Amino acid sequence: MKNSIAIILMVFTSIIQAQIPQSAAIDSIFATWDTIDSPGASLGIIRDGKLIYARGYGQANLEYSIPNTPNSIFRIASTSKQFTAACIVLLSQQNKLSLDATLDTFFPKFPSYAKKITIRHLLHHTSGIRDYLTLASLSGLGNDDFYTDETLMKWLINQEELNFQPGEDHLYSNSGYWLLGQIVNKVSGENMATYAEKNIFKPLGMNNTHFHNDHTRIVKNRASGYRPNEDNGYSISMTTLNMIGDGGIFTSIEDLKKYDDAFYDSEVLNRDFWKEMTTTTTLTNGEEIYYAAGLFLDEHNGLKTIDHGGAFVGYRAEMVRFPEQRFSVIILANRSDANPSGMAYQVADIFLKDLYTEGLDNEDTSSVQTDSKPIIITTDALKKLEGVYWNDVDKISRKLQVKNDTLTYVRTNGRETKMVPISPTKFLWIGPTNPIVLTLDNATSPTGFSLDIPGETISNYKAYTPIEKLTPQQITYYSGDYYSKELDIIYSFKPHEDGLMIYLKGNPMASPTPIKKDIFQLYGGYMTIAFNEDGKGLTLAAGRVKNLKFVKK
């Protein structure tokens, strides 16, 4: 009986807006999720201010067979960042803060580098502040573990240096947006959840939207988050963390439609507000960054877009707006294997393909020569190009290997990209929409290569001889306890089989793979450990954390 009711509800939500001719093509994108034993998503399509199509796919709750609908409430993870930015921009419009104010103004306990970090740096992810979710992971904590704002602030204050000097680079940092939320608390005199409720959600009629800063709070119509498990089923994937700022919004398709309306006409969020929200920045070297205030400004097949996705625990989200076409797609998913960004653009293609202009996404803005003709190179000649290459700037290893008479670019995690020769030393990647060309320094015994991608040339790859196996002497040399003052943790390196094992809090963490002298990698290259030449410490890099130092005890 329960399943019969669920099926009736799913059919009802499918037909309430099935009048548009594109509905079958849209539904086919989500077809594999649209069952009574699968989590899924809610979709909203907005055109000229009207919600022209809205429906749910799959289940909001697998335990009670409750289907997703346009009214289902989802955690939208980093898609929340635009609402944190909105609070900051509104406070600046209320003359309660300056976007050029520095971090030390609000948090005097930060190291001296806080004097160089402005609110604008935090908004644009150009502050250099290390990402707290990565710091938590390096400390042995995951999404299922509980820690507080106080712990998070301690981690950040203890960071003795930045990933880079403020304004010199762009690296996504959840810490920056969490700090923006803390600034809202200080400046407004109330928690950001309350401030957003009063100044954004209630005025716009978003009555089912809130910043979720209390994980025990009951949320009506909430879709539970799920992740696939090893039994070809699903496990619940939620969090007990109460942090907001970098994420934390719970909302629905229907509420986000009201927010989308405000982009075009609103007394609550005026033109000056949206101008600030969509203003990008440039780095100190003059390079333009297309991240504004919690929003990416980009193009899709020649049409301007404003978007932001989100991913945390068992939730995925995407909201993409085509402002000149007054067209938006919103996908809120409750499964960790979802790719709502790709699906949102698939939906957009159904409606906007006739408006796309040719060539703009593939515009050649670098030294890439896309009009070169493929040539034939013998397998013996290709074999001379094989080798392993190290990028010391990004701390990554790459392999060039001939497979089936084709030169392939192999990443540490084993993912491969085939390439076609366009000269004896130049190879065009097969697959990417934007042209990428790999150029070796010679065709007989190369010592390095560069990558040309639109707008950038990466020339840091140098050939090296990898270490296949550690000697007993090397195992002894690297073994020991290494302490990070910034995280207040110890990584213990101990002999393990023919190599090493890292232990954290007495538990085995991972066995590092030797790459070259003093360099090891873990987790398919995500984490790199570089031992100091003097043997007295090491430096760790992992995604959004760089240059984290450990001292040998």
C-alpha positions in Angstrom: 0.0 0.0 0.0 2.8 2.4 0.9 4.6 1.9 -2.4 1.2 2.3 -4.3 0.7 5.7 -2.6 4.3 6.7 -3.5 3.8 5.7 -7.2 0.5 7.8 -7.3 2.3 10.8 -5.8 5.2 10.4 -8.3 2.8 10.2 -11.3 0.9 13.3 -10.0 4.0 15.4 -9.6 5.1 14.2 -13.1 2.0 15.4 -14.8 1.2 18.7 -13.1 3.5 20.5 -15.5 3.8 18.1 -18.4 2.2 20.4 -20.9 5.4 21.8 -22.4 6.6 20.0 -25.5 10.1 19.5 -24.1 9.0 17.5 -21.1 9.9 14.1 -22.5 13.4 15.2 -23.4 13.9 16.7 -20.0 12.6 13.7 -18.1 14.9 11.4 -20.0 17.9 13.1 -18.4 16.7 12.0 -15.0 15.1 8.7 -16.0 17.5 6.4 -14.1 16.6 8.2 -10.8 12.8 8.2 -11.3 12.1 5.0 -9.3 10.7 4.2 -5.9 14.0 2.7 -4.7 16.3 5.5 -5.7 17.1 9.0 -4.3 17.0 11.7 -7.0 16.4 15.4 -7.4 14.0 18.3 -7.9 14.1 20.4 -11.0 12.9 23.9 -11.8 13.1 25.6 -15.1 12.4 29.4 -15.2 11.7 31.4 -18.3 10.7 35.1 -18.4 9.8 35.0 -14.8 7.6 31.9 -15.0 8.3 28.5 -13.5 7.6 26.7 -16.8 8.5 23.2 -15.5 9.0 21.9 -12.0 8.9 18.3 -10.8 10.7 15.8 -8.6 12.5 12.6 -9.6 13.1 9.6 -7.3 12.7 9.6 -3.5 13.1 12.3 -0.9 13.1 9.6 1.8 13.8 5.9 1.0 12.6 4.7 4.4 9.1 6.0 3.9 9.0 6.0 0.1 8.3 9.8 0.0 9.0 11.2 -3.5 10.9 14.3 -4.3 8.6 17.3 -5.4 9.2 21.0 -6.2 8.3 21.6 -2.5 11.0 19.2 -1.2 13.7 21.0 1.0 17.3 20.3 0.2 20.7 21.3 1.6 22.3 23.2 -1.2 25.9 23.2 0.1 28.2 25.8 -1.6 25.3 27.2 -3.7 24.7 28.9 -0.3 27.7 31.1 -0.7 25.8 33.7 -2.8 23.5 34.2 0.2 26.4 34.8 2.6 27.8 37.2 0.0 24.4 38.9 -0.2 24.4 39.5 3.6 27.9 41.1 3.3 26.8 43.3 0.3 23.6 44.4 2.1 25.6 45.4 5.2 27.9 47.5 3.0 24.8 49.1 1.5 23.6 49.8 5.0 26.9 51.6 5.6 27.7 49.1 8.4 31.0 47.8 6.9 33.4 48.5 4.1 34.3 45.8 1.6 37.9 47.0 1.8 38.0 46.4 5.6 40.8 44.0 6.6 40.4 40.8 8.5 42.4 42.0 11.5 39.6 44.6 12.0 37.3 41.8 13.0 39.7 39.1 14.3 42.7 40.7 16.0 44.0 37.3 17.1 44.9 36.3 13.6 48.5 36.4 12.5 49.9 39.6 11.0 48.9 38.5 7.5 45.3 39.4 8.3 46.2 43.0 7.9 46.6 42.3 4.1 43.3 40.4 3.6 40.2 42.4 2.8 36.6 41.3 2.7 36.8 41.5 -1.1 39.6 38.9 -1.0 37.3 36.6 1.0 34.4 37.1 -1.5 36.6 36.3 -4.5 38.6 33.4 -2.9 41.8 35.3 -3.4 42.7 35.6 0.3 45.1 32.6 0.5 43.4 31.3 3.7 43.6 27.5 3.9 40.3 25.6 3.5 39.0 24.4 6.8 37.3 21.2 5.4 40.7 20.1 4.2 42.3 21.0 7.5 39.7 18.9 9.3 40.4 16.0 7.0 44.1 16.3 7.6 43.3 16.2 11.4 41.5 13.0 10.9 38.0 14.4 11.0 35.4 13.7 8.3 31.9 14.8 7.5 30.4 12.4 10.0 32.5 13.9 12.9 31.4 16.8 15.0 33.4 19.9 15.8 32.5 23.5 16.6 33.0 27.0 15.3 35.4 27.5 18.1 37.6 24.6 16.9 37.5 25.9 13.4 38.6 29.4 14.5 41.4 27.9 16.4 42.7 26.0 13.3 42.6 29.2 11.3 44.2 31.4 13.9 47.0 28.8 14.3 47.8 28.9 10.6 51.2 30.6 10.5 51.2 31.3 6.8 48.8 31.4 3.8 48.6 29.3 0.7 49.7 32.5 -1.2 49.9 36.2 -0.6 46.4 37.9 -0.8 45.5 38.8 -4.3 48.2 36.8 -6.0 46.1 33.7 -6.8 42.6 32.3 -6.8 41.9 29.1 -4.7 38.5 28.2 -3.5 38.3 28.4 0.3 35.4 27.4 2.5 37.2 29.1 5.3 36.8 32.5 3.6 33.1 32.2 3.4 32.8 30.9 6.9 34.7 33.9 8.1 32.3 36.2 6.1 29.5 34.6 8.1 31.3 35.4 11.3 31.8 39.0 10.1 28.0 39.3 9.5 27.5 38.1 13.1 29.9 40.8 14.5 28.7 43.7 12.3 24.9 43.0 12.5 24.9 42.1 16.1 22.9 38.9 15.4 23.6 35.5 13.9 23.7 35.5 10.1 20.8 33.0 10.0 18.7 35.6 11.7 20.0 38.5 9.6 19.4 36.6 6.4 15.9 35.7 7.5 15.0 39.4 8.2 16.7 41.0 5.3 16.5 38.4 2.4 14.3 35.4 3.0 11.2 37.0 4.6 11.1 40.1 2.3 11.4 37.9 -0.8 8.7 35.4 0.5 11.2 32.6 0.7 9.4 31.1 3.7 10.9 27.6 3.4 14.6 28.8 3.3 17.0 29.1 6.2 20.6 28.9 7.2 20.8 25.6 9.1 23.0 26.4 12.1 21.3 23.9 14.3 21.6 20.3 13.1 18.9 19.2 15.6 16.3 21.5 14.0 13.3 19.8 12.4 12.9 20.7 8.7 9.5 19.9 7.2 9.5 18.3 3.8 13.3 17.7 4.0 14.9 15.4 1.5 17.3 13.1 3.2 20.9 12.9 1.8 22.2 9.6 0.4 25.3 8.0 -1.0 25.7 4.8 -2.9 27.1 1.9 -0.9 28.9 -1.3 -1.7 25.7 -3.4 -1.7 24.4 -1.5 -4.8 22.0 0.4 -2.5 22.2 3.6 -0.5 23.3 4.8 2.9 22.2 7.9 4.7 24.7 10.7 4.3 24.0 13.7 6.5 26.1 15.9 8.9 25.9 17.1 12.4 28.1 20.2 11.7 26.5 23.5 12.4 28.8 25.7 10.3 27.2 28.2 8.0 28.6 30.7 5.6 30.4 28.4 3.2 27.2 26.4 3.1 24.2 25.6 5.3 21.2 26.8 3.3 18.1 24.6 3.2 15.7 25.6 0.4 13.4 24.5 -2.3 12.8 25.0 -6.1 9.9 27.2 -5.4 11.8 29.5 -3.0 14.8 29.8 -5.3 12.4 30.9 -8.1 11.5 33.9 -5.9 15.2 34.6 -5.5 15.8 34.3 -9.2 12.9 36.8 -9.8 14.8 39.3 -7.6 17.7 39.3 -10.0 15.6 41.1 -12.6 13.2 43.2 -10.5 13.3 43.7 -6.7 13.0 46.5 -4.2 14.7 44.2 -1.6 17.8 43.5 -3.7 18.4 46.5 -5.9 20.5 47.1 -9.0 23.5 48.3 -7.1 23.3 45.2 -5.0 23.4 42.9 -8.1 26.1 45.0 -9.6 28.3 44.3 -6.6 27.3 40.7 -6.5 28.4 40.2 -10.1 31.6 42.2 -10.1 34.7 40.1 -10.7 38.3 40.9 -9.8 41.8 40.7 -11.1 44.9 39.2 -9.5 48.0 41.3 -8.9 49.5 40.0 -12.1 46.5 41.4 -14.1 44.8 38.0 -14.7 41.0 38.3 -14.5 39.2 36.0 -12.2 35.6 35.1 -13.1 34.4 34.5 -9.6 32.4 37.4 -8.2 30.6 37.3 -4.9 29.5 33.7 -4.4 28.8 33.5 -8.1 30.7 32.3 -11.2 30.4 34.4 -14.3 31.0 32.4 -17.4 29.7 31.5 -20.8 28.0 28.4 -22.3 28.2 28.1 -26.0 28.5 31.8 -26.4 25.7 32.8 -23.9 26.6 34.5 -20.6 25.9 32.5 -17.5 25.8 33.2 -13.7 26.0 30.1 -11.7 27.2 28.2 -8.6 27.1 24.5 -7.7 27.2 22.8 -4.3 28.4 19.4 -3.0 28.4 18.2 0.6 27.6 14.9 2.2 24.6 13.4 0.3 23.5 16.6 -1.4 24.4 18.2 -4.7 23.0 21.4 -6.2 23.3 23.7 -9.2 21.6 27.0 -10.1 22.5 28.4 -13.4 21.1 31.6 -14.9 21.3 32.8 -18.5 20.6 36.5 -17.7 20.3 37.8 -21.2 17.7 35.1 -22.1 15.9 35.4 -18.7 16.3 31.6 -18.4 17.4 29.6 -15.3 17.8 25.9 -14.4 17.8 24.8 -10.8 18.6 21.2 -9.8 18.6 20.1 -6.2 19.7 16.5 -5.7 19.8 14.2 -2.6 22.4 11.8 -3.8 26.2 12.2 -3.6 26.8 10.7 -7.1 24.8 13.3 -8.8 26.2 15.8 -11.3 23.6 18.5 -11.4 25.9 21.0 -13.1 26.2 18.8 -16.2 22.5 17.9 -16.1 21.5 21.6 -15.8 23.4 22.5 -19.0 21.8 19.4 -20.7 18.4 20.9 -19.8 19.5 24.3 -21.0 20.6 22.9 -24.3 17.1 21.6 -25.0 15.7 25.2 -24.8 18.6 27.4 -25.9 20.5 25.4 -28.6 19.1 27.6 -31.4 20.6 30.7 -29.7 24.1 29.3 -29.3 26.8 31.0 -31.3 29.5 28.9 -32.8 33.1 28.9 -31.7 33.0 31.2 -28.7 33.6 28.4 -26.1 36.4 27.1 -28.3 38.0 30.5 -29.0 41.7 30.2 -29.1 43.1 32.6 -26.5 46.4 31.0 -26.0 49.2 29.7 -28.1 47.2 26.6 -29.0 47.1 25.9 -32.7 43.8 24.1 -33.4 44.0 24.3 -37.2 47.1 21.9 -37.3 46.6 18.7 -39.2 47.3 15.3 -37.5 50.4 13.6 -38.6 51.6 10.0 -38.4 54.4 9.1 -36.0 55.7 5.5 -35.8 55.3 3.5 -32.6 59.1 3.4 -32.2 59.3 7.2 -32.3 56.4 7.5 -29.8 58.2 5.1 -27.5 61.1 7.6 -27.2 58.7 10.1 -25.7 57.6 7.9 -22.9 58.6 9.0 -19.4 57.6 10.3 -16.0 57.4 14.0 -15.4 57.1 16.1 -12.2 55.6 19.5 -11.8 57.3 21.0 -8.7 54.9 24.0 -8.6 51.7 22.0 -8.4 53.4 18.9 -6.8 52.0 16.5 -9.3 53.4 13.6 -11.3 52.4 12.7 -14.8 53.3 9.8 -17.1 53.5 9.8 -20.9 52.9 6.2 -22.1 52.3 4.6 -25.5 49.1 2.4 -25.5 47.7 0.8 -28.7 50.1 2.9 -30.8 48.8 6.1 -29.2 50.6 8.4 -26.8 48.6 8.9 -23.6 48.7 11.4 -20.8 48.4 9.4 -17.5 47.5 11.0 -14.2 48.5 9.6 -10.8 45.1 8.2 -10.2 45.3 6.3 -13.5 43.0 8.4 -15.5 44.2 8.7 -19.1 43.8 11.1 -22.0 44.7 10.0 -25.5 46.6 12.4 -27.8 47.0 12.9 -31.5 50.4 14.2 -32.9 50.2 17.5 -34.9 54.0 17.7 -35.1 57.0 15.5 -33.9 56.8 17.3 -30.5 53.2 18.6 -30.3 50.2 16.5 -29.3 46.6 17.6 -29.2 44.5 16.1 -26.4 41.5 14.1 -27.6 38.2 14.9 -25.8 38.3 18.3 -24.1 36.0 21.0 -25.6 38.7 23.6 -25.3 41.9 22.7 -27.2 44.9 21.5 -25.1 48.3 20.9 -26.6 51.2 19.1 -25.0 54.6 20.2 -26.3 57.8 18.3 -25.6 61.2 20.0 -25.6 62.6 17.5 -28.2 61.5 14.5 -30.2 64.2 12.0 -29.2 65.0 12.2 -25.5 62.7 14.8 -24.0 63.6 16.3 -20.6 60.3 18.1 -20.1 57.0 19.3 -21.6 54.5 22.2 -21.4 50.7 22.3 -21.6 49.0 25.0 -23.6 45.4 25.6 -22.6 43.2 28.6 -23.5 44.6 31.6 -21.6 47.6 29.8 -20.0 50.8 27.9 -20.6 52.0 25.5 -17.9 55.7 24.7 -18.5 56.8 23.2 -15.2 56.9 19.5 -16.1 60.4 18.0 -15.9 61.5 14.4 -16.5 62.6 12.4 -13.5 63.4 8.8 -12.6 60.8 7.5 -10.2 61.6 5.5 -7.1 60.1 2.1 -7.5 60.9 0.8 -4.0 62.4 2.2 -0.8 65.6 0.7 0.5 65.7 -0.4 4.2 68.0 2.6 4.9 65.4 5.0 3.3 62.6 3.4 5.4 64.6 4.0 8.5 65.6 7.6 7.5 62.0 8.7 6.8 60.4 6.9 9.9 59.6 8.9 12.9 57.0 11.3 14.4 56.3 14.6 12.7 54.4 17.4 14.6 52.2 20.1 13.1 51.9 23.0 15.4 49.3 24.6 13.2 46.9 21.6 13.5 48.4 20.2 16.8 48.6 16.7 15.5 51.4 14.1 15.0 51.8 12.0 11.8 53.8 8.9 12.7 55.7 7.2 9.8 56.5 3.6 10.6 57.9 0.7 8.5 55.2 -1.3 6.7 55.9 -4.2 4.4 58.4 -2.8 1.9 57.5 0.8 2.6 55.9 3.1 5.1 52.6 3.6 6.8 51.3 6.9 8.2 49.5 6.7 11.5 47.3 9.4 13.0 46.1 9.1 16.6 47.2 5.5 16.6 45.1 4.6 13.5 46.6 3.7 10.1 46.0 6.6 7.7 47.6 5.6 4.4 50.7 4.1 2.8 52.5 6.9 0.9 53.8 6.1 -2.6 57.4 7.2 -3.2 57.6 9.4 -6.3 61.2 10.8 -6.3 63.8 11.6 -3.7 62.1 13.0 -0.6 58.7 13.2 -2.4 55.7 10.9 -1.6 52.1 11.0 -2.6 48.8 9.6 -1.1 45.3 9.2 -2.3 46.0 9.1 -6.0 48.1 12.2 -5.9 45.7 14.4 -3.9 48.2 14.7 -1.1 51.9 15.3 -1.5 54.5 15.1 1.2 58.0 16.6 0.7 60.6 15.8 3.3 63.1 18.5 4.1 66.6 17.9 2.8 68.0 18.3 6.3 65.8 15.4 7.5 64.2 17.6 10.2 60.7 17.9 8.9 58.3 17.8 6.0 55.9 20.0 4.1 52.4 18.8 3.1 50.2 19.9 0.3 46.6 18.7 -0.2 44.2 20.4 -2.6 43.1 23.6 -0.9 46.0 23.5 1.6 49.6 24.2 0.7 52.9 24.5 2.6 51.7 22.9 5.8 54.8 22.3 7.9 55.6 19.4 10.2 58.7 19.2 12.4 60.4 15.8 13.3 60.3 15.2 17.0 
